[in-house]
Amino acid sequence: MSQPPRSSSPIDWRQVSGLLQDIVGPEHVLADPDSIDRYSADALTPYRAYYADAAFDRLADVIVRPADTEEVSRVVTFAQKRAIPVIPYGGGTGVMGGILPVDGGIILDVGRLNRLLDVDPSSMIAEAQAGMVLQDLYDGLKPYGLMPGHDPYSVPIATVAGTISTNGVGYRAAAFGPMGDQVVALEVVLPDGRIIETRPVPKQSTGPDLNHLFIGSEGVFGVITRATIKVFRQPEANAYATMEFADFADGFAAVAEMAALGIKPTLLDLTEDDEGILLHLLFEGYREGVDAALKRTTAICKTAGGWSVGPEPTLDYWRHRHDSALNYRETVLGRPRAERWRRQWGRTFDYLHMSLPTNRVLEYRQRADEMLAARRIHVVEYCLWSRPEFFSMLIVPDGDRRVDGRDGYDADVRANLAAGVDEVLTLAQDMGGVMEYCHGVGIKLHHLLERELGASRGAMQDIKRALDPAGILNPGKLAL
Ligand SMILES: Cc1cc2nc3c(=O)[nH]c(=O)nc-3n(C[C@H](O)[C@H](O)[C@H](O)COP(=O)(O)OP(=O)(O)OC[C@H]3O[C@@H](n4cnc5c(N)ncnc54)[C@H](O)[C@@H]3O)c2cc1C
């Protein structure tokens, strides 16, 4: 354990709830069994948390819903003094178990901090509160002719701070980068309750950029309360294109050449599944730039062996890009855990998102294929998303069958899938890559993080100890 043990004296939760009510008001402290149940899990189902079963046994003790930064600070200060865990909670849509209260404690829902505070079209920045849902951000920017750069499947359900804290990747990442790249400045409540603000400039030479302490940090170093992010003009022109390839390696060659030349489509998705190998492309921006990028990209793809199948497949793909999250919002979000786990995924599968040096991606695919085939695990989809380095595999084990709730699965099939997943994730690490580029670590990948961080883990632990002496912020995460 890197952190000093928390006080072993039992916490009087009735008293704690009363004191929290004094801070945020009685109606914003929830301790009823239904709320505790709903808040104690995100979109990770127990089936896929292969080595973290026990994390689902511990529930939160109380939920607080502060109204502003001041209240967040008072809650965190209170918790630090009593060594009570605090788990920052955005939309609860993470797929790695990042908000699971593995030691119980207070879930701090930033959902009431949901306003767009400022839009500055000349500086091309906007200021939003932490709990603002991305769809509301899109809607708020639209009247200004602007849009954010982050466009994940989960636009209808994920929040500004949740996407910063996982450094998520979306459909427009080929042009604008992941959510972390959108961050210009942050307001953060540190684990001891202090409020800090970074400055809204694109670059500084006055010490390290502290924004990066919080980007992708899953809430372990502070609670983000406000973010200034880059915004972009709604494009004056756009062009959709779909290229088909006979071989994934040919598509990969085209994508790598585009990246090397500096061509940045908005959308880049090379997918191989049982319907073939398609490269979906969308170019957005000013007319001459769009035309030139489309022309050169088409030539690159043809040289690599591809052929055009017209814009329609990509138009259709683009129109439906948020469907899975809309469906999730209708059928899963906010439901009791057991119901979510029953309805969420009908079948056993896993979806892996590795990042590798470009020159190792095809070799990695071949070696991972061999490892998975030996375990009778089928890859039903390979994908490059946004960059040649971002490689994903959707895998399904032999003997796959319906998963009903938490325990209705075949233990041998699951153990085999778990071992296969670990083999290919550690292979990515051993080949110079990382095991996840998109969703964070949470509890699902926690057991492999120490291996990936090496000596950097000690430095991270030192920072954590200095900022969070009682180890209250999201304990059990990021190998801290
Ligand atoms: C249908 C569906 C589609 C998805 N598609 C994508 C996709 O395309 N791309 C992608 O990247 N992800 C995707 N995800 C995963 C998920 O939406 C992202 O991980 C998202 O970034 C999580 O945002 P959230 O607001 O729900 O965060 P939460 O799940 O609430 O939290 C995520 C992490 O951030 C921390 N956190 C939350 N708020 C704060 C705060 N204010 N301060 C500090 N830490 C905080 C939490 O403690 C936790 O560790 C998808 C999920 C679903 C269910």
Ligand as a Chemical Component Dictionary entry (heavy atoms), coordinates in Angstrom:
data_LIG
# 
_chem_comp.id                   LIG 
_chem_comp.type                 NON-POLYMER 
_chem_comp.pdbx_formal_charge   0 
_chem_comp.three_letter_code    LIG 
# 
loop_
_chem_comp_atom.comp_id 
_chem_comp_atom.atom_id 
_chem_comp_atom.alt_atom_id 
_chem_comp_atom.type_symbol 
_chem_comp_atom.charge 
_chem_comp_atom.model_Cartn_x 
_chem_comp_atom.model_Cartn_y 
_chem_comp_atom.model_Cartn_z 
_chem_comp_atom.pdbx_ordinal 
LIG C1  C1  C 0 -22.508 3.716  -25.096 1  
LIG C2  C2  C 0 -21.149 4.237  -24.700 2  
LIG C3  C3  C 0 -20.301 4.736  -25.676 3  
LIG C4  C4  C 0 -19.030 5.222  -25.325 4  
LIG N1  N1  N 0 -18.220 5.758  -26.306 5  
LIG C5  C5  C 0 -17.014 6.276  -25.972 6  
LIG C6  C6  C 0 -16.165 6.865  -26.963 7  
LIG O1  O1  O 0 -16.496 6.943  -28.142 8  
LIG N2  N2  N 0 -14.970 7.368  -26.573 9  
LIG C7  C7  C 0 -14.564 7.335  -25.277 10 
LIG O2  O2  O 0 -13.471 7.825  -24.969 11 
LIG N3  N3  N 0 -15.341 6.761  -24.323 12 
LIG C8  C8  C 0 -16.545 6.254  -24.623 13 
LIG N4  N4  N 0 -17.350 5.696  -23.653 14 
LIG C9  C9  C 0 -16.899 5.671  -22.267 15 
LIG C10 C10 C 0 -17.275 6.931  -21.457 16 
LIG O3  O3  O 0 -18.345 7.636  -22.031 17 
LIG C11 C11 C 0 -16.054 7.813  -21.342 18 
LIG O4  O4  O 0 -15.040 7.144  -20.617 19 
LIG C12 C12 C 0 -16.320 9.173  -20.710 20 
LIG O5  O5  O 0 -15.150 9.930  -20.847 21 
LIG C13 C13 C 0 -16.724 9.107  -19.260 22 
LIG O6  O6  O 0 -17.382 10.317 -18.929 23 
LIG P1  P1  P 0 -18.349 10.420 -17.664 24 
LIG O7  O7  O 0 -18.747 11.829 -17.528 25 
LIG O8  O8  O 0 -19.438 9.426  -17.742 26 
LIG O9  O9  O 0 -17.334 10.033 -16.491 27 
LIG P2  P2  P 0 -17.507 9.045  -15.266 28 
LIG O10 O10 O 0 -17.753 7.653  -15.750 29 
LIG O11 O11 O 0 -18.474 9.603  -14.293 30 
LIG O12 O12 O 0 -16.046 9.134  -14.642 31 
LIG C14 C14 C 0 -14.924 8.694  -15.351 32 
LIG C15 C15 C 0 -13.667 8.938  -14.487 33 
LIG O13 O13 O 0 -13.482 10.336 -14.335 34 
LIG C16 C16 C 0 -13.493 10.700 -12.954 35 
LIG N5  N5  N 0 -14.203 11.975 -12.852 36 
LIG C17 C17 C 0 -15.492 12.239 -13.200 37 
LIG N6  N6  N 0 -15.771 13.530 -12.959 38 
LIG C18 C18 C 0 -14.648 14.087 -12.429 39 
LIG C19 C19 C 0 -14.313 15.395 -11.959 40 
LIG N7  N7  N 0 -15.200 16.376 -11.962 41 
LIG N8  N8  N 0 -13.058 15.609 -11.508 42 
LIG C20 C20 C 0 -12.136 14.617 -11.500 43 
LIG N9  N9  N 0 -12.408 13.363 -11.906 44 
LIG C21 C21 C 0 -13.639 13.107 -12.381 45 
LIG C22 C22 C 0 -14.212 9.569  -12.243 46 
LIG O14 O14 O 0 -13.816 9.451  -10.887 47 
LIG C23 C23 C 0 -13.797 8.368  -13.070 48 
LIG O15 O15 O 0 -12.551 7.900  -12.652 49 
LIG C24 C24 C 0 -18.614 5.186  -23.976 50 
LIG C25 C25 C 0 -19.481 4.677  -22.993 51 
LIG C26 C26 C 0 -20.731 4.203  -23.350 52 
LIG C27 C27 C 0 -21.623 3.673  -22.274 53 
# 
loop_
_chem_comp_bond.comp_id 
_chem_comp_bond.atom_id_1 
_chem_comp_bond.atom_id_2 
_chem_comp_bond.value_order 
_chem_comp_bond.pdbx_ordinal 
LIG C1  C2  SING 1  
LIG C2  C3  SING 2  
LIG C2  C26 DOUB 3  
LIG C3  C4  DOUB 4  
LIG C4  N1  SING 5  
LIG C4  C24 SING 6  
LIG N1  C5  DOUB 7  
LIG C5  C6  SING 8  
LIG C5  C8  SING 9  
LIG C6  O1  DOUB 10 
LIG C6  N2  SING 11 
LIG N2  C7  SING 12 
LIG C7  O2  DOUB 13 
LIG C7  N3  SING 14 
LIG N3  C8  DOUB 15 
LIG C8  N4  SING 16 
LIG N4  C9  SING 17 
LIG N4  C24 SING 18 
LIG C9  C10 SING 19 
LIG C10 O3  SING 20 
LIG C10 C11 SING 21 
LIG C11 O4  SING 22 
LIG C11 C12 SING 23 
LIG C12 O5  SING 24 
LIG C12 C13 SING 25 
LIG C13 O6  SING 26 
LIG O6  P1  SING 27 
LIG P1  O7  DOUB 28 
LIG P1  O8  SING 29 
LIG P1  O9  SING 30 
LIG O9  P2  SING 31 
LIG P2  O10 DOUB 32 
LIG P2  O11 SING 33 
LIG P2  O12 SING 34 
LIG O12 C14 SING 35 
LIG C14 C15 SING 36 
LIG C15 O13 SING 37 
LIG C15 C23 SING 38 
LIG O13 C16 SING 39 
LIG C16 N5  SING 40 
LIG C16 C22 SING 41 
LIG N5  C17 SING 42 
LIG N5  C21 SING 43 
LIG C17 N6  DOUB 44 
LIG N6  C18 SING 45 
LIG C18 C19 SING 46 
LIG C18 C21 DOUB 47 
LIG C19 N7  SING 48 
LIG C19 N8  DOUB 49 
LIG N8  C20 SING 50 
LIG C20 N9  DOUB 51 
LIG N9  C21 SING 52 
LIG C22 O14 SING 53 
LIG C22 C23 SING 54 
LIG C23 O15 SING 55 
LIG C24 C25 DOUB 56 
LIG C25 C26 SING 57 
LIG C26 C27 SING 58 
# 
